[in-house]
């Protein structure tokens, strides 16, 4: 398998200025097959008819379904679409990627994080931006250095991770251990995540497989 065989779908804002689209864009530039789903051109994202999305067809045969937690803050329709996508995606065998970031209105992070918690057993890769690490650490009253491991243990998420650009460091808590890797170049956090999910399906198992995906 190569990156060109990796298929993924991302759901997000029609303005294409959110984290889900950014991951899709980075992944596409690495050679993955990507599709971005949003509302129709003449629809309001907050109220669009999310029932028109054929999630069963859209998620059939893909590796990853990518969502960003702050999408659910855009309205009931986006929130319902994220939930439906995750439900149908799980049935079709797609693995879920969830990005946690600090929303534009930082006070709403408890709402977006609450949605993640409610769906945590469906998530395969849970990624925290560096800003979100601090915010969720404060919200959960867990020291930052313990947060990824604690969340993984609580939610049994296969991969809980972050990337610290200043240190060029990827940190992954996974079902078989912990990995901390220094990358050759400093990457943007979402750039690293795109590389990670593009490489993970064919990087092998255990710590070595995770390290290979981190560096790929």
Secondary structure, 3 states (H helix, E strand, C coil): CCHHHCEEEEECCCCCCCHHHHHHHHHHHCCCEEEEECCCCCCCCCCCCHHHCCHHHHHCCCCEEEEEHHHHHHCHHHHHHHHHHHHHHHHHCCEEEEEECCCCCHHHHHHHHHHHHHCHHHEEEEEECHHHHHHHHHHHCCCHHHHHHHHHHHHCCCEEEEEEHHHCEEEEEECCEEEEEECCCCCCHHHHHHHHHHHHCCCCCHHHHHHHHHHC
